[in-house]
Amino acid sequence: MKQQGKLALALLAAVGFQTARGEWYDDGKIKGDLRYRFEDIQQEGTANRNRDRIRARIGYYPRINSDLDVGIALGTDEAVNGLGDPISNNQTLGSQGTKKGIYLDQAYFDWHPATLPGLDLIGGKMKNPLIVVNDYIWDNDYTPEGLALKYKVGDEIQFLANGTYQWIQERSTDDDTKFYAGQVALNFQPNADSHVMVGATYQGFQKMQGFGVQDWQGANKAYGNSTTKKVSGTTTNLLYADDFKVLEGFVEAGTAIAGTPVTAFGAYAKNSDPSDNNKAYTAGLKIGKASDPNTFELGYDYRYLEKDAFPGFLTDSDSFGGGTDGKGHKVSITYQILKNWQAKISYFLDKQKIASGETENDYKRLQIDLVAKF
């Protein structure tokens, strides 16, 4: 009888484990990608550079229960002083075969209570919670840190509202630099193939003017933004000359023409703090969708960023070499070779120093990618 009791308890424990396991373990998703890239950079006044790079990312995204999800992801990154690049997961090949660094890329919770449908509270290190129609002021690889609140309601006409509070720089002996943003948008979806979205975003950075430039490499680099200097002994530090209080409007429209998806987009942003060199805008077009084998996707966009339109350490790292004070074209073509296996060619034709009073420099960049996703 005792043996039967022990067996019964073991069975109950196993059932209980399986029940708990079904809440999160069985619902968990593992997602990732591996990219191999050849890159050629031609920058006026600088020797041409060729390099091969890899990017590897993997994440586990379990559903803890019906109201709570979690995401934890790792990615390759090039380290400087033990820190990883906040806007890139690339690793350059050719350092005597040295091992490549792995960093925490995402670590967040997403609480979406059933009693408040359409609402998500996200906390931790996350994907950008704001709607962005192009990466002209926010690099796609940036994973901000803090809290975000997202809300969506409606069907054919959707109302979307997003807010976020993020840490930029915590200082133990001085004021902290933080970021606050609020965003609203309307998305009209008359059918499954068409949509028109219009919206606006306010993005404010606290404690930037008069504080040291945000450079993860510790190299006193301003990424195109205007600066002042602070001399302390033999050390000269660069400080931001302006604050960043940026209002952005954006629009995106998509439909299917003869069965081919077509999407057009545009955005305009202005920093209200400085009186000049404070504008940024982009416009572009996507044709097709590289999803099924032997399908193509074509892309084109133009982007223009004056010196102080946005903090340069957050903008796209590829266009005009990263940062602000640049303009140019990006053309891309993507071909889906097999399921979850694609090739992509991107070409950047840019100008640097567009609003600084200096002579503009040519900047050209070619990228050839092979990407496997799982």
Secondary structure, DSSP 4 states (H G I P E B T S, - for coil): -HHHHHHHHHHHHHHHHHHHHHHHTTT-EEEEEEEEEEEEEEETTS--EEEEEEEEEEEEE-EEETTEEEEEEEEE--EETTEE-TT---EES-STTPPPPEEEEEEEEEE--TTSTTEEEEEEE-S--S--SSSSSS-TT---EEEEEEEEE-SSEEEEEEEEEEEEE--SSSPPEEEEEEEEEEEEEEETTEEEEEEEEEEEEES-BTSB---TTSS---TT--EEEEEETTEEEEEESS-EEEEEEEEEEEEEETTEEEEEEEEEEEESSSSSS-EEEEEEEEEE---STT-EEEEEEEEEE-TTSS-GGGS-SSGGGSSSSEEEEEEEEEEEEETTEEEEEEEEEEEE-SSSSSPPEEEEEEEEEEEEE-
